[in-house]
Amino acid sequence: QVQLVESGGGLGQAGGSLRLSCAASGSTFNINAMGWYRQAPGKQRELVATIRSGGITNYADSVKGRFTISRDNAKNTVYLQMNSLKPEETAVYYCNAVTLSPRLVNYWGQGTQVTVSS
């Protein structure tokens, strides 16, 4: 089992920055990848960024060049630095962790609200 706790959401301004953190606990040695997803009201949850255990990152096209995902393995924490925020990025941001052994399991945090004002 893996537990995820997000922090760092809140109110930001268009063009501003926010940094999200997600601390993992439990069976963290089984985590293969971690990432951030977001869900705006009335929309489906969508990928924002992921980072694999080897450090390989993947970003949604809409955030490339503005958002940066990073991971502190010693702290079992993943970060999402969000720059040049846009009002349409207002959403609940969810941390995700994927374990592959003994089977593929997705774990989710409780979500943190990010509101970007224009």
N, C-alpha and C positions, 0 to 999 in steps of 0.2 A: 504494500500500500504506500502511496505517496500523497502527502498533503501539500497544498499550495496556498500561500497567503500573499495576496497582492497589496501594494501600497503605492502611494504617490499620485493618485488621481486627484481630480479637483477641477477648478475653474482656470482656464487659460484664455489668453487673448489671441485673436487671429494674428499670425506672424510670430507668435511667441513660442515658448518651449515648455515642455513638461517632461519629467522623467518618472517612469514607472519601474517598480521593483517587484520581484516575485521570489519569495523564499520557499524552497522546497525542503521537506523533512520526511522522515520515514525511510523507505527503501530507495534512497537516492542513487545507490550504486547501480540500479537497474535502468536508470533513465538514459534513453538513447538520444532524445531530442527534446528541446523545450521551445516554446514559442508564445506569441501573442496573437489573439484574435479579437475582433470587435463586432459588436452588434448594435446597430442604430435602431431606434423605434420603427417598427413595421418592416424591418429588413432582416435578411438572413445573416447569421454569423459568418464573418469572412476572415480569411487569413490576413494578418498584418506582416508578421516576420517570424522566422524560425531559425534556430541554431542547433546544429548537431553536436554530438559529443566531441567530434574532431575539429569543431570550430567553423564548419561550413555554414554559411548563412543564406537565407532566401528571403526575399522581400516581395510584397505585392507591388505591382508596377506603380500604383498611385502614391506610394511612400518612398520609393527609391530616391536616394539623394537627400532625403529629409529626416528619415528615421534611421536609428542605428540600434541593433540588438547586440547585446554582449552578455557574457556569462562569467561569473566568478565561481570556479569549481570548488575552491576552498570553502566558500560560504554557501554553496549550493543555491546560488541566487542568479537570476537572469534579469537583465535590465532592458528597458526600451527608452532610449533618448529620442524624444519627438521634437523636432524643430520646424519652424515655419508652419505652424498649425493652421488648419483651415476650419471654418465653422461646420462644414459638412462632415468633419471627423468627430463630431460629438457622438459619443457612443459609450456603451459599457465595454470595457476592455477586460478580456479574460486571459489568464495565464494557462498554458497547456503544457503537460509533460507526457511523453510517450515512452512506455517501457516495452521491450520486445521479448523479454525472457521472464517467465516461461511462456508467455503469450503476449500478443499485442494488446495493450490497455492504454486508453486515453484518460488522463486525469485532468480535472479542471479546478481552477480557483473559483472563488465566489464572485469575482468580478469587481472592477473599480470604475466608477463613473468619471468620464472625462467630458467636460463641457467647454467648448471653445466659443467665445463670444466674438461677434464681429465689430 
